[in-house]
Amino acid sequence: MKIYEKAPAKINLSLDVLRKREDGYHEVEMIMTMVDLADRLEMAELSRDTIIITSQAGYIPLDEKNLAFQAARLIKEKYDVKKGVYIHLDKKIPVSAGLAGGSSDAAATLRGLNRLWELNISTNDLKKVAEELGSDVPFCIEGGTAIARGRGEKLEKISSPPQCWVILAKPPINVSTPDVYRRLNVNKINKHPETEVLKKAIENKDFQHICRSLGNVLEEVTIPMYPQISQLKEVMLRLGAEGVLMSGSGPTVFGLVSKQSKVKKIYNGLRGFCNNVYVVRILT
């Protein structure tokens, strides 16, 4: 039997860091939503007790460094599964991009193996397992749109933003999330996003207010390291995107666009700046 799972990318409509915690992690508050750029995973049971991962992408690790591998190993250990699994990972989400590609792959692996091995783990328990793999993985278990607090594991589901076009552009650089958080001085953040204001705009389906309320405190760290992110934001705005923000720790920039007539112009204009440009929709 084969099991198939989609692993969609996420974008941060807001990302705020409130304080550094005693456990070394940061206390965050962010609004995330999923878009229809997705990796696809195919899983099949193996008779011998091993984990094998393959991929068409030549640039990702296929061993213990891969989050999908870690997810498979974790669920085997926690639920005492003595079977093996073959996972083929069809990569479409760029890596080290601020789009939670690895986290979404891990979440899809947990969901898929829950079905493949008929473990009957509840969604809430699956999220608890996901917490051990990374801050974005619990959100990726269920997806949709949510406010994430704590390390990212405390989730409050909210309604989806109004349907719009999302243009993603990743410059040819890779950003280390741990490095960005290490460099962040919480006491020197210039402007914190107003999470409740953005939540209300989303609930009211007020597209223009959403665009005005976007915010990401990690831009203050990542943009000085990689000024091309700022240039990319300026180009998107100049070409007609109505709301523009860096996602996660970067370097991907997204633009929200309400009118399809603007999409092609923005897409073509960005292709001169970077190869990785995608036109997607918000998953509702």
KAHUWO-V742620 format. One record per backbone hydrogen bond with DSSP energy under -1.0 kcal/mol. CO is the residue of the C=O (numbers start at 1). NH is the residue of the N-H. E is the energy in kcal/mol with one decimal. If there is no record, write none. Layout:
# KAHUWO-V742620
<<CO/NH/E> <CO/NH/E>>
This chain:
# KAHUWO-V742620
<<3/43/-3.0> <5/41/-3.1> <7/39/-2.3> <9/35/-2.4> <11/33/-2.1> <13/215/-1.3> <15/217/-2.5> <16/29/-2.4> <19/27/-3.0> <21/24/-1.7> <25/21/-3.4> <27/18/-3.1> <29/16/-2.1> <30/148/-3.2> <31/13/-2.4> <31/14/-1.5> <32/146/-2.2> <33/11/-2.7> <34/283/-3.2> <37/9/-2.7> <39/7/-2.9> <40/90/-3.1> <41/5/-2.3> <42/88/-2.9> <43/3/-2.7> <44/86/-3.1> <46/84/-1.9> <48/50/-1.9> <50/85/-2.4> <52/87/-3.1> <54/89/-3.0> <63/66/-2.2> <66/70/-2.3> <67/71/-2.4> <68/72/-2.3> <69/73/-2.6> <70/74/-2.5> <71/75/-2.3> <72/76/-1.9> <73/77/-2.2> <74/78/-2.8> <75/79/-1.8> <76/81/-2.1> <84/46/-2.5> <85/52/-2.6> <86/44/-2.2> <87/54/-2.4> <88/42/-2.3> <89/91/-1.0> <90/40/-2.0> <96/175/-1.3> <97/252/-1.5> <99/10/-2.2> <100/104/-2.7> <101/105/-2.1> <102/106/-2.1> <103/107/-2.3> <104/108/-2.5> <105/109/-2.1> <106/110/-2.2> <107/111/-2.5> <108/112/-2.8> <109/113/-2.8> <110/114/-1.8> <111/115/-1.4> <112/116/-3.1> <113/117/-2.4> <114/119/-1.9> <122/126/-2.5> <123/127/-2.1> <124/128/-1.5> <125/129/-2.0> <126/130/-2.3> <127/131/-1.5> <129/132/-1.3> <130/133/-2.0> <130/134/-1.1> <136/140/-1.8> <137/141/-1.1> <139/143/-2.9> <145/158/-2.2> <146/32/-2.6> <147/156/-2.5> <148/30/-2.1> <149/152/-2.1> <149/154/-1.9> <150/28/-3.0> <154/149/-2.7> <156/147/-2.6> <165/257/-2.6> <166/280/-3.1> <167/255/-2.1> <168/278/-2.5> <169/253/-2.6> <171/173/-2.6> <176/180/-2.0> <177/181/-2.4> <178/182/-2.1> <179/183/-1.7> <185/188/-2.0> <186/189/-1.2> <193/195/-1.1> <194/198/-2.3> <195/199/-2.7> <196/200/-2.2> <197/201/-2.1> <198/202/-2.3> <199/203/-2.6> <200/204/-2.2> <201/206/-2.7> <202/205/-1.3> <205/207/-1.2> <206/210/-2.3> <207/211/-2.4> <208/212/-1.8> <209/213/-1.2> <215/15/-1.9> <216/219/-1.6> <217/220/-1.2> <218/221/-1.3> <218/222/-2.8> <219/223/-2.1> <222/226/-2.1> <226/229/-2.2> <227/231/-1.7> <228/232/-2.2> <229/233/-2.1> <230/234/-2.3> <231/235/-2.4> <232/236/-2.4> <233/237/-2.3> <234/238/-2.5> <235/239/-2.2> <236/241/-2.4> <243/256/-3.0> <245/254/-3.0> <247/250/-2.1> <252/247/-2.7> <253/169/-2.5> <254/245/-2.1> <255/167/-2.5> <256/242/-2.4> <256/243/-1.1> <257/165/-2.9> <259/262/-1.5> <260/263/-1.0> <262/266/-2.1> <263/267/-2.9> <264/268/-2.9> <265/269/-2.2> <266/270/-2.1> <267/271/-1.5> <270/273/-2.2> <270/274/-2.0> <275/277/-1.5> <276/170/-2.6> <278/168/-2.7> <280/166/-3.1> <281/36/-2.1>>
